[in-house]
Amino acid sequence: MTGPEPIRLEAVRHQYGDTVALAGIDLTVRQGECIALIGPNGAGKTTLLSIISGVVYATSGQVNVLGHRMPRERRLVQPFVGYARQDPALYPVLTVRENLDFFGRLHGFSARQSSRVQNNLIRALDLGLVLNRRAAVLSGGERRRVNLAISLMGQPRLILMDEATAGADVTSRTRILELTAELAAEGRTVVYSTHYLEELRHFPDRVVVIVRGTKALDGSLYDFEKAASVATVEFTYRDDSEREWQLAISGDSAADVISRQLQSGTQDGRLVNIRLVDSTLDAAYTELVRG
């Protein structure tokens, strides 16, 4: 897919009364990128996603989505944007199948088209056993999976996910993350917010940290980890009798720790694995949020 950048925001600001939700955000997302959006509650993540989707209008600044100026050309953009909101957009009295049918009709699909798209999503998100259940009785994880399926019914070019795995069980989280990775691999543009830092190790091209309505960081996972004052790396060694042991070493950065350890050559065994300890993500996040 080619064309204009899916998202280009310039000095975007949004204010609710006296509360400044966004204080001048610049953000460009290229075609096919997968962006992880993180930050504390109230940082402005949901507001940002809502502005991109056209649900909320920016107080000031320029918002261009899929080559169109928002909100002026909102109707030209919305058919190509899938927005999985934090609060699942399901009709509680309808079954899962009826919900999918309804949103398929909203996209103008014929019954045959709708059935084809639904079957792919049902398989990808493991919804076969809940199709005849009313949405009102679904578990939290099931509701998250159905909500994502609904947001993808229009086969969108741009996918926005607001805490799509929040409160979901392990199985549901795994399904959602696997499908998100597949969408990104297909070249779809994905922006998703999350509070689960371990999800950053799955697939995002960039990590954007929002703190108090401003960007605290916009870069790679490596850039994000460098924000931590201390990095911890776990080295696994194995001796001739196949006995393994781990050695955790901390330092100013993961690169420095690895370099020093490889140069030291002090272990009586061969190095078989190097792993960044997850606390590195927690430390980086804490540093950025504290400012």
HELIX and SHEET records of a PDB file:
HELIX    1   1 LYS A   45  SER A   53  1                                   9    
HELIX    2   2 ARG A   74  VAL A   77  1                                   4    
HELIX    3   3 GLN A   78  PHE A   80  5                                   3    
HELIX    4   4 VAL A   96  LEU A  106  1                                  11    
HELIX    5   5 ALA A  111  ALA A  124  1                                  14    
HELIX    6   6 GLY A  128  VAL A  130  5                                   3    
HELIX    7   7 ALA A  135  VAL A  137  5                                   3    
HELIX    8   8 GLY A  140  SER A  151  1                                  12    
HELIX    9   9 VAL A  170  ALA A  185  1                                  16    
HELIX   10  10 LEU A  197  ARG A  201  5                                   5    
HELIX   11  11 LEU A  221  LYS A  226  1                                   6    
HELIX   12  12 ALA A  254  SER A  264  1                                  11    
HELIX   13  13 SER A  279  ARG A  290  1                                  12    
SHEET    1   A 4 THR A  19  VAL A  29  0                                        
SHEET    2   A 4 ILE A   7  TYR A  16 -1                                        
SHEET    3   A 4 SER A  60  VAL A  65 -1                                        
SHEET    4   A 4 HIS A  68  MET A  70 -1                                        
SHEET    1   B 6 VAL A  81  ALA A  84  0                                        
SHEET    2   B 6 LEU A 158  ASP A 162  1                                        
SHEET    3   B 6 THR A 189  SER A 193  1                                        
SHEET    4   B 6 CYS A  34  ILE A  38  1                                        
SHEET    5   B 6 ARG A 206  VAL A 211  1                                        
SHEET    6   B 6 THR A 214  GLY A 219 -1                                        
SHEET    1   C 3 GLU A 244  GLY A 251  0                                        
SHEET    2   C 3 ALA A 231  ARG A 238 -1                                        
SHEET    3   C 3 ARG A 270  LEU A 276 -1                                        
END                                                                             
